[in-house]
Amino acid sequence: MQPPRDTLFDTPLHQVPDFVFNEDVVRVFPDMIKRSVPGYPAIVENSGVLAAQFARPDSLIYDLGCSLGAVTQAMRRHVRQHGCRIVAVDNSAAMVERCREYLQAQDAMHQELLPAEVIEADILQLQLQPCSVVALNFTLQFIAPGQRLELLTRIRQQLLPGGALILSEKLRFADETEHQLLNELHLAFKRANGYSELEIAQKRRAIEKVMLPDSLEEHRQRLQDAGFGRVHLWFQCINFASLIALP
């Protein structure tokens, strides 16, 4: 069955509210993110592949800002290390409720998957435990810039030897010509996926004060400041990218 189509911004709004992950967004989220984020399916599936390479036996794996649990599901499919378990965290009650439903459906279709717990919490307040893999999938960009380094530092402090952080984000670019070009390509991607100019404009207004992207250079420097020894860009599609940060 096809997910409900994202039509949240297809009619003119007198005042466009700030974007929030509420029930309306959750209902159409699979369609929204597929049609809005270039390379999203590849990032999700390969996050599971990467997690399988760095998961340590009998260790904890985090999916921070899990939304509907797409990365959690991918990690459950790929990670085979003995004794691992996943903790998926999101601060949206609507997301958490639906994520639990999706994981239950995955359990019904597959056997011998990693155990996964979904909790509603603010990841900035979460007491992290020692872990071998952490996924931050399009999450950091919704956190206040002044709080990003502290979160990454806490993750690094709890990361086990041989573990990894998978960080996926929308990018901005210091070079204005490059930024404008890749932004136009992203808009073309949205148009090709059926979004109208009205939808694009209203969604931009809704999200511009909520989602604050960094440049690739800023991500690298912040990860190094947090204590990560190596940072590698493993995927980029237009202005969306994923990094892997190692101790």
VOGU-3710 file (C-alpha; in Angstrom, 3 decimals, decimal comma):
1> mqpprdtlfd> 0,000/0,000/0,000  1,322/3,428/-0,978  1,942/5,852/1,924  -0,332/8,904/2,059  0,838/11,648/-0,274  2,341/14,785/1,230  -0,128/17,605/0,529  0,533/19,641/3,685  1,527/22,781/1,817  -0,501/22,476/-1,386
11> tplhqvpdfv> -3,028/25,201/-0,509  -2,168/28,849/0,250  -1,679/29,539/3,961  -2,324/33,015/5,371  0,491/32,424/7,860  2,932/29,543/7,512  3,703/28,078/10,962  7,117/26,743/11,919  7,589/23,123/10,935  6,939/20,562/13,692
21> fnedvvrvfp> 6,900/16,781/13,658  3,248/16,460/14,585  0,553/13,945/13,649  0,001/15,553/10,241  3,687/15,297/9,340  3,990/11,751/10,684  1,072/10,634/8,515  2,799/11,701/5,283  6,434/11,503/6,404  7,530/8,518/4,272
31> dmikrsvpgy> 6,287/10,261/1,116  7,610/13,650/2,219  11,162/12,542/2,880  11,368/10,330/-0,214  10,307/13,233/-2,447  12,382/15,860/-0,589  15,749/14,251/0,220  17,925/13,138/-2,709  19,585/9,810/-1,983  17,547/9,089/1,126
41> paivensgvl> 16,895/5,379/0,395  20,603/4,804/-0,256  21,606/6,554/2,955  19,119/4,547/5,003  20,005/1,120/3,635  23,742/1,710/3,716  23,548/3,016/7,270  22,602/-0,559/8,110  25,545/-1,879/6,091  27,951/0,502/7,827
51> aaqfarpdsl> 26,548/-0,331/11,246  27,224/-4,000/10,575  30,902/-3,194/10,006  31,376/-1,304/13,265  28,970/-2,928/15,730  30,818/-4,679/18,556  29,506/-7,898/20,128  27,228/-7,406/23,152  27,017/-3,653/22,614  24,393/-0,935/22,403
61> iydlgcslga> 23,486/0,832/19,151  21,704/4,189/19,116  19,432/5,725/16,491  19,120/9,293/17,761  16,294/11,277/16,206  14,914/8,053/14,790  11,660/9,496/13,342  9,781/6,461/11,950  12,732/4,120/12,471  13,915/3,606/8,885
71> vtqamrrhvr> 17,584/3,464/9,940  16,732/1,266/12,921  15,021/-1,177/10,575  18,036/-1,168/8,251  20,424/-1,829/11,131  18,223/-4,663/12,361  18,412/-6,237/8,886  22,183/-5,996/8,581  23,822/-6,196/12,020  24,617/-9,789/12,965
81> qhgcrivavd> 26,992/-9,280/15,887  26,017/-11,350/18,916  24,251/-9,593/21,768  23,661/-6,193/20,156  20,511/-4,197/20,789  19,190/-0,894/19,458  17,770/2,067/21,337  15,846/4,386/19,010  15,077/7,843/20,404  12,838/10,686/19,242
91> nsaamvercr> 11,241/13,652/20,985  8,032/13,505/18,923  5,349/11,412/20,592  3,627/10,910/17,247  6,851/9,644/15,658  7,576/7,294/18,552  4,109/5,759/18,466  4,259/5,089/14,718  7,864/3,894/14,898  6,878/1,248/17,434
101> eylqaqdamh> 4,108/0,094/15,097  6,529/-0,189/12,178  9,038/-2,199/14,223  6,291/-4,546/15,382  5,332/-5,069/11,739  8,986/-5,772/10,909  9,113/-8,354/13,706  6,069/-10,070/12,217  7,786/-10,423/8,841  11,311/-11,374/9,899
111> qellpaevie> 12,931/-13,632/12,438  16,133/-13,198/14,447  16,259/-9,421/14,248  18,127/-7,335/16,791  15,969/-6,308/19,749  15,008/-2,645/19,495  13,508/-0,295/22,056  11,873/2,993/21,056  11,775/5,752/23,645  10,415/9,285/23,658
121> adilqlqlqp> 13,118/11,621/24,933  15,140/14,732/24,207  18,502/13,448/22,986  20,174/16,494/24,531  19,022/15,269/27,947  19,520/11,555/27,302  22,002/9,741/29,525  24,020/7,933/26,880  25,528/4,545/27,687  28,648/2,935/26,186
131> csvvalnftl> 27,824/2,058/22,580  29,491/0,900/19,378  27,343/2,634/16,731  25,381/5,878/16,795  23,204/7,086/13,910  22,260/10,766/13,683  20,155/10,747/10,554  19,106/14,322/9,596  18,817/15,177/13,278  21,714/17,480/14,171
141> qfiapgqrle> 20,410/20,186/11,814  17,308/20,562/14,026  19,387/21,121/17,171  20,432/24,644/18,171  23,941/25,267/16,764  25,328/26,110/20,195  24,330/22,676/21,517  25,690/20,533/18,685  29,282/20,199/19,882  28,188/19,152/23,377
151> lltrirqqll> 26,019/16,365/21,965  28,764/15,087/19,663  31,277/15,216/22,511  29,025/13,094/24,716  28,594/10,608/21,886  32,362/10,405/21,382  32,931/9,868/25,096  30,578/6,858/25,118  31,725/5,353/21,819  33,542/2,061/22,246
161> pggalilsek> 36,900/1,401/20,555  36,255/0,349/16,968  32,837/1,998/16,929  31,452/4,688/14,638  29,100/7,640/14,361  27,015/7,868/11,170  25,980/11,493/10,597  23,616/12,410/7,751  22,727/16,057/7,063  21,662/18,622/4,521
171> lrfadetehq> 24,647/20,797/3,591  25,125/24,443/2,919  28,164/25,682/1,032  30,564/28,517/1,789  31,029/29,272/-1,884  27,930/31,208/-2,932  28,036/30,001/-6,539  28,228/26,373/-5,451  25,498/26,889/-2,860  23,162/28,457/-5,381
181> llnelhlafk> 23,793/25,760/-7,990  23,184/22,841/-5,625  20,168/24,550/-4,098  18,668/24,934/-7,586  19,368/21,271/-8,298  17,586/20,343/-5,074  14,574/22,433/-6,108  14,602/20,677/-9,482  14,587/17,347/-7,620  11,484/18,426/-5,690
191> rangyselei> 9,723/19,627/-8,826  10,519/16,341/-10,573  8,873/14,562/-7,647  5,646/16,487/-8,063  5,957/19,393/-5,648  4,486/22,675/-6,894  6,137/26,074/-6,555  3,590/26,923/-3,852  4,424/23,799/-1,871  8,148/24,411/-2,181
201> aqkrraiekv> 7,872/28,049/-1,107  5,590/27,383/1,881  7,664/24,420/3,084  10,784/26,606/2,886  9,152/29,278/5,054  8,002/26,641/7,554  11,421/25,098/7,972  13,879/27,979/7,523  13,980/28,904/11,236  13,808/25,289/12,419
211> mlpdsleehr> 16,400/23,473/10,295  19,820/25,156/10,216  22,323/23,247/8,034  26,107/23,412/8,347  28,803/23,186/5,709  30,871/20,043/5,274  33,881/21,920/6,661  31,927/22,923/9,776  30,859/19,324/10,323  34,431/18,054/9,991
221> qrlqdagfgr> 35,822/20,651/12,369  33,102/20,110/14,972  33,568/16,345/14,889  37,304/16,797/15,366  36,653/19,217/18,229  34,389/16,570/19,784  37,312/14,135/19,802  36,804/12,069/16,661  40,082/11,096/15,017  38,887/10,420/11,460
231> vhlwfqcinf> 35,946/11,801/9,489  35,047/10,424/6,073  32,405/11,539/3,583  30,922/8,285/2,318  27,868/9,617/0,456  26,672/12,822/-1,177  23,724/13,474/-3,486  23,254/17,137/-4,441  23,230/18,983/-1,093  22,578/15,995/1,174
241> aslialp> 25,427/13,966/2,596  26,437/11,340/5,124  29,672/11,136/7,101  31,226/8,420/9,164  33,232/9,592/12,186  35,647/7,223/13,910  37,449/7,481/17,265
//
